[in-house]
Amino acid sequence: MSNRKDDHIKYALTYKAPYNSFDDMELIHSSLPQYDLSDIDLSTHFAGRDWEFPFYINAMTGGSSKARSINQKLAQVAESCDLLFVTGSYSAALKNSNDDSYDVRKIAPEVLLGTNIGLDKPVELGLQTVAAMRPLLLQVHLNLMQELLMPEGERTFKTWRSHLTDYASQISVPLILKEVGFGMDIKTVEYGLESGIQTFDISGRGGTSFAYIENERGGNRSYLNNWGQSTVQTLLNLQTLTNQAEILASGGVRNPLDMVKAFVLGAKAVGLSRTILELVERYPAGKVIEIVNGWKEDLRLIMCALNCQNLSELRLVDYLLYGKLSEANR
């Protein structure tokens, strides 16, 4: 019988999103800059600390030998590039005390490490996760449509709100409430703020589709493969909350231009999953490190072309919307 986590990796790599909302957004070029390239500052702040760079390796996998190999390589890249790395959901290790697929510090002892758990899990399991992993932060993920489409998925959801309150009051490390590719709605972010959560990874449609993945695993509801809101549309929906909440963006981020577009719409940082997964599957760690470090220089280059010294100034950049985004935001 195939491992569910390995199925997720396999189908994540084969899926090609039919639409990426970043392609329907254009930034207005600035012809006369005030800054030198060396003036550009990429630092950001979220989840209770300063970060040197505004992108991170987002939660992907864990719970199998293939996942162990991927996590160790991702951690090597993250450590070398001074990036946050968040492991996939720790739930597999909670069920199997011999699972070492999340134990990346033996490979990358100085890695900036976060981990992840589902909101269906009570806070006691979250506390166990934090004790075992000693992470800088804990992502708590919301994967409602995935659970609904998964044959072995959850069927009870009433506890999720009380779990959120428990996590906010009892977990000692900073929390990030995270979607898994369907786009987080404004009411959820508002409820999270009321519950004491400050940081939200809105993870919109456009990257990995867990609806597609679960349908490939045997579901028969392919008409739901494109469920949810795109990443850029989700960011546009949340414009009124970007001063109250720390918004992180993921879902279909492919390159530094996509990252900058997310920053223009108020994201404090962006998370990459599929883009990084493809790289570590294709290249040795040294080559991936070279590519990722190149992204830092590309971010500076693009920000200079927009006459922006830092992420705060990017909020003032004008932009145009085309296609579906233009129609939805008239």
N, C-alpha and C positions, 0 to 999 in steps of 0.2 A: 504494500500500500504506500502511495506517495506521501511525503511529508507536506502538510499544509503550508508551512513556511517556505519550503522549496518551491511549491506551486506558485506562491505569491511572487517569488523572485523570477521564476520562468515567465509568467504571464506579464509581469511588470516590464520585462525586457522586450517582449514581443508586441506589446500594445503601442499603437501609434494614435495619438489624440487627433481627432478629425478637425479640431479647431483650437487655436491658441489665441487668447484674447490680447496678449501683448502685441500681436501683429496688427491689431486695430487701433493702436495708440502710437502717435508720433510726437516727438519732443521738438520744441522750437529752438533751433540753433542760435547761438549768440556769436556774432561775427567779431566783436571787439571785447576781448576778455580783460579783466582786471588782475588776473592771477597768473603766476608761473605754475608750471606743472608741479614743481616741488612744494608749492604752497597748499596743495590739495590734502585735506584731512579726511581719512576714511573712518575714523573712530565713531562708535555709537554707544548707546547705553540702553540696556533692557534687563529685566529679571534681576535687578538689584546689583548690577555691576557694569563696569566699562569694558568694552570689547575693542580690540585694535582694528578689527575688520567687520564690515556689516553683513557678512553672509556666513552660513554655517552648514554643516552636513546634517541633514534632517534624519529623523527616525526611519529606519527601513526594515531591519530584520534581526533575527535571533531565534534560537531554538532548534538548530540543526548543525551538522558538521560543515555544510556549505555556508551557512550563516556565520559560523565562527570564522571561517576563512575570510569572508567579506568584511566582517566587523573588524578583524585585526588589520586588514589592509586599509580600511577607512580610517581607523585610529592612527595608523602610521602617517597617512596623508594629513590628517587634522593636526597631529602633534607638530609635524614639520612646517606646516603653514600657519600655526598659531590660530587655529579655528576651533570653535565649539563643534563637538561631535556628539550626537544624541543616538543612543542605541535604539533598536526596535523595542516593541513591547516586552517587558520583563516577565510577562505572565507565564511563558513557557518554563522559565527557571524556577518560578514559584511552585510549579507542579513537579519538577524534576531537580532534586538537589545536586545531581551529577552534571547538570547542564553548565558547561563552561563557555558557551558561545558568546557571552556578554563580557567575559573577563579579558579586557583588552589592555589593562595596565601593565601586564607582564611583557607586552610587545611595545607599548607606548606609555611609559610610566608618568610622563608629564602632560598627557593629553587633557585638554579642557573637556571634561566628560559630563554629559547629561544622560538621563534615561527616561523611559516612557512606560506608562501603564494605562489601561482602559478605565473609563469612568464607571463601567459596570462592576469593577472590583471595589469592594469596601475599603475604607481607609486603612484597616489593619494590614491589608496586603500592600498598600502604598507605603506604610511605615516599614514593613519588611524589605521592600524594594530599596528604599533610601538607606536602610541599615546595611544591606548587602553591597550596594553599588557605591555608596558615598559620593553621590553626584553633586555637581554644582547646582543643578536644577532638575526638576521633575516635570516632564510633559505628561498631561493627562488627556488622553485622546477621546474624541467623540466620533464614533463610526457607525451611526445608526443605520444608514442604508446598507452598509456592508453586513452588519449583523442580520438585518432583515432578509438579505439575499443569500446568506451563508446557510446551507442546510443544517449545520451544527451550531448556528449562531444563537445569540440571546433572543428571548421572546418576552422578557419582562424589563420594563424601562422606567417604571415609576420611581425607583430608588435613585436614579441618576442625580436628581436635584439635591436630595439630602446627602448623597455621597460628595457632591461638589462642595457643599457647606462644610462637611467633615474634613475634606482635604485642605480647604482654605484655612481652617482653624487649627489643624493638628500636624500638618507637614511642616518641618522646620526649614526646608530649603525653598527657594523661590519656585513658584508654579507657573507653567504655561498651559493654558487650555487650548487644545489643538484639534482642528478638524482633520480629516484624512482625504480631502480632495473633492468635497462637495460644496465648499464655500460656507463660511460661518455667517449666519444671519444676524442682523442688528439686535434682535430681541435676546438672542443667546449671549452676545457680548454685554448687553445691558444687565442681564441676570447675573453674569459672571462678575461684573463690577460690583453689583449689590452684594454678592456673596463674598467679596474680598479678593477676587482675582484681579491682577493688574495687567497681565501679559497674555496675548491671544495670537496664536498662529492660525490665520484664517483659511489657509490651504484650500484654494479654489479648484474648480475643474480646469483641465488643460494639460495636466501631467498624467500621473498614474491614476487609472480609474479602477477603484476597488469594486465598482459595480460590474465592470467588464471582467475583472479577475474572477469574481465569484460566479459569474455566468459561465465563464470558461471552465470552471471547476465542476460544472454540472448543473448550473442553474439554467432556467429556460426563459429568462425575462430580459433578453438582449435589448428590448425597447427602452430599458432603463439605463443603458450603458452611459448615456450622456446626462444623467440626472445631476441637478445642482447648478450653482452659479459659477461662472468663470472667475478666475483670480482677479482680473482687473475690474470686472463688474462688482465683485465682493468688496474690493477696496473702495470703489466709488460709492457703494451703498453705506460704507462706514465713515464717510468723510466728517460727519458731525461728531464722531467719537474719538478722532485721532489725537485730540488734546487731553482726553481723559484716560484713554487706554493705550497701552503699548501694543501696537499692531505689528505683527510679523507676517510676512507674506511667503507662501509657498504654493506650489501647484503649477507646473509647466515652466518654471524658470530655467532657461536654457543657457544664458550667457550674460555678460555684464550689462548689456543694453536692457535686457529684461529686468535686471536688478535695479538699474537706475530708474526705470519707469515705475517700479514699485515704490522706490524712495520718494519720487515726485508726488505719489498719491498717499504719502504719509507713513509708509512702513519704516520701522526702526532697523530692520534687518530682513534678509530673505533666507529661506531654507531651500537647499537643493537635495533631491533624492535621486530620481531617475537619471539626471544628467551625470551625477557622480557615479552612480552604479554602473552605467555604461562604460565610463572611463576605467574604473577598477577591474571590470570584466575584460576590457580590451588591452590595457597597458600595464606594465610593471609599475610599482609604487613610485619609483623615481620619476618616470615620465608624467604620471598624474600630478605629482607635486610641482613639476615644472609648469604644467598647464594651469593649475590652480593659482600658483604664484603670479602667472601672467595675467590672470583675471584682475588682480589687485592693480596692476599697472593700467589695464584697460579701463577700470573704474575711474581712476584718476584722469585719464585721457578724456573720457566722456564728460566727466564733471567739469573739466577745464573748458570743453567745447560748449558747455551750458552756462559758463561764467559763474560757477558755484564752487566755493571753497570747502563746504562741508555739507552734511546731509540736511541740516536745517535750511540752508539756502536753496536746496533742491525743491523744497515745498513751494517756492515762488516761481518755479519754471512753468511757462505756458505749454499747453499741449493740445493736440487735435485728436478727435475720435472718429473712426471710420466704421463702416460695416455695421455689424450687430450692436457694437457699443454705441455708435452714433444714434442708431434707431431707438435704443433703450434709454438713452440719456438726453433726449431732446427737451 
